[in-house]
Amino acid sequence: MRVPVLVPKKGRKGDPGRLAPADLSTVGEIHQVVFAPEGDRVVGYLVRRPDVGGMIKREDAFVALDACMANNEGLVVSGPDGLDDDARERLGLEWDACLIWTGMDARTSDGKELGWVSDVEFYPKSGKVKSFFVGDGSIAKSLVGDMVIPADMLRGYRDGYMIVAPEAAQLQLAGGLAAKAGEGYAKAKLTGKQVAQKGARGLGSMLGKAKKKGKKQISGTKGMFGSFMEEYKKASK
């Protein structure tokens, strides 16, 4: 997120990964990861373009994952068909069915709520997803950790939710301070979920619906950090 995306200036040739800043133009910064309609593969990124005159919003650019090359300045788009409609056509994407998992609520196919998708681990060359990270909220995540859900447990998208196998509800949390605290861990986990239910809202979407309804924003609950810490300290005594 927020990594700059650049393109070679007209007439500039050579290895995109070695081009100097003077040879590059900025497209914008990455702010979302785009997944194929099946949900188990990254196809590219949404790039937020700079506002025109600092006031007029511009439509996001799409950059294909396989057209990105690392450069000291960020990611450089290589080839003429790495951006926008050219990239979508080349990849044969059903654009309105592509997904943005980050921020989407996740639940099992039998209806158990798990939290929301905070991160994804994927292979950079193929885009194939390795794992989804599901947490209860930013504060809970730092203390309790994430649930790491293997990609083979993904069952798809339905009604605004990532749907995963029922077995995902039995997975253990990984990372976080509370996981190392021992005593009080279970109570801290429960408190984190209760707090997050008050303060978190999903950002994830199916792109077709996002264009019609707009993106939701994460809203914080006043005093959320204080209440969580108070309960966590009590549980850890």
Sequence and secondary structure as in RCSB ss.txt:
>XXXX:A:sequence
MRVPVLVPKKGRKGDPGRLAPADLSTVGEIHQVVFAPEGDRVVGYLVRRPDVGGMIKREDAFVALDACMANNEGL
VVSGPDGLDDDARERLGLEWDACLIWTGMDARTSDGKELGWVSDVEFYPKSGKVKSFFVGDGSIAKSLVGDMVIP
ADMLRGYRDGYMIVAPEAAQLQLAGGLAAKAGEGYAKAKLTGKQVAQKGARGLGSMLGKAKKKGKKQISGTKGMF
GSFMEEYKKASK
>XXXX:A:secstr
   EEEEE TT  S GGG  GGGEEEEEEEEEEEE TTSSBEEEEEEE   BTTTB    EEEEGGGEEEETTEE
EE STTSBHHHHHHHHT  GGG EE TT EEEETTS EEEEEEEEEE TTT BEEEEEEES HHHHHHH EEEEE
GGGEEEEETTEEEE GGGGG  EESSSGGGT TTHHHHHHHHHHHHHHH     EEHHHHHHH        TTHH
HHHHHHHHHHH 
